[in-house]
Amino acid sequence: KRQTIALLIDARTPLMFHGHSHRQLVWRLTRTHKLQRLHSRDFGLVPGETCVVGVGSVGRPLDGPGASYVVYDDSAAKIELVRLASQ
């Protein structure tokens, strides 16, 4: 995780979405270089920090029941993690 985030910082990339892990999770590297796992369902991007977002899985989630996905509002710089109730 740290290597990926270090590469994003060097490339001046504040946000990256990734898939294929079948898990919905968010890591943030703060301005003071602390790596934090975020547990909030919605959050805003912070200037000078870098976030890596696992978008989840619709067909085969490994982190709990129900499909999960992410909504990103680029004009507000906000991310919402969504999980649907399983049926």
JOKA-V258678 format. One record per backbone hydrogen bond with DSSP energy under -0.5 kcal/mol. NH is the residue of the N-H (numbers start at 1). CO is the residue of the C=O. E is the energy in kcal/mol with one decimal. If there is no record, write none. Layout:
<<NH,CO,E> <NH,CO,E>>
//
This chain:
<<5,1,-2.5> <6,2,-2.6> <7,3,-2.1> <8,4,-1.9> <9,5,-2.4> <10,6,-2.4> <11,7,-1.9> <12,9,-1.6> <13,8,-3.4> <14,12,-0.6> <16,51,-1.8> <18,53,-2.6> <25,23,-0.7> <25,54,-0.8> <26,38,-0.6> <27,52,-2.5> <28,36,-3.0> <29,50,-2.9> <30,28,-0.6> <30,34,-2.5> <33,30,-1.9> <36,28,-3.1> <36,34,-0.6> <38,26,-2.2> <38,36,-0.6> <43,79,-2.2> <45,77,-2.9> <47,45,-0.5> <49,46,-2.2> <50,29,-1.8> <51,14,-2.5> <52,27,-2.6> <53,16,-3.1> <54,25,-3.7> <54,52,-0.5> <55,18,-2.3> <55,53,-0.6> <56,23,-1.1> <62,22,-3.0> <63,22,-0.6> <68,57,-2.3> <69,82,-2.3> <71,80,-2.5> <73,71,-0.5> <73,78,-2.9> <74,72,-0.8> <77,73,-1.2> <78,73,-1.8> <79,43,-3.0> <80,71,-2.6> <81,41,-4.1> <82,69,-3.0> <82,80,-0.5> <84,67,-3.0>>
//
